[in-house]
Amino acid sequence: APGEGESYIHDLVGLTVVTCDGSAFGKVVDVVNYGAGDLLDIARPGEANIFVPYAAAFVPEVDIAGGRLTIDLPEGYLDEK
């Protein structure tokens, strides 16, 4: 079983993604790993999917039971995509 603060990666797929202020952002559709750590594949309505590192700096809160996770993207993160 996962330890406190840990989760099974497959449990993240399907979670609603919100920003730190609670605004809806998208949904986790996959978790991929290209060798540099896990990346959340987040689908956003009407926009291209984005990849966000699954790390505490980017994902400060995961609520599996509540069906959502919170992301905290650095300023300008979306501008580079």
N, C-alpha and C positions, 0 to 999 in steps of 0.2 A: 504494500500500500504506500501511497505517496506520504512523505513526511509533511509536517506543518508548513504551509506556504508553497507546497509543491503540488503539481497536478499531472495527470496523465495527458500527454500531448493530444491524443485523439479526443479527449473531453473538451478541447478548445474549439474544435470544428463545430460550427453552428451557433456559436455564441454571438450575441449582439455586441457590437463595439461602440462604446461611447467615449467622448473626450472628458477631460478632467472636470469640465463644468456641467457634465451630464448630457451634452448635446449628442444626438444620434450621429453616428459616423458610418457604420456599415455592418458587415457580418463576416466572421471568419469562415472561409470556405475550404481552407486547406492549411496544413503546416508542412513546410518543406525545409530541407537541410541540404545545402550545397557544400557543406564541409566547414563553414565558419559559424555554425550555430543555427538554432531553429529560427525560422522566419514565419510570421503569420501572413497568410495570403488573405487580404481583406478586400471583399467586394463592396463597392460603393455604387448606389443607384446612379445611373447615367454617367459614370466615370470609369476610367480604367482601374483595374485592381492595383493595389499597392502592397508592397512587402514591408513589414515592420518587424525589426528584431524582437524575438521573444526574450526580453531581458528586463530586469527590474527598472532600468532607467526609462524604458519605453512603455512598459506595461506594469504600472504600479499596483494595480488591483485586478484580481481574477475572482469572480463569483460564479463558480460552476453551478451551484444550487439556484442562483438567481438568473442564470443564463446570460451573463454578460461579463465583459472585461473592459477595463478602462485603459485608454492609451494616453500617453503624454509625449507628443512629438515636439522635437526642438523647433524653434522658430525657423521658417524657411524650408523645413523638411519636404513639404509637398511641392514647393516651387521648383525643386530640382528634378522632378519626375517628368 
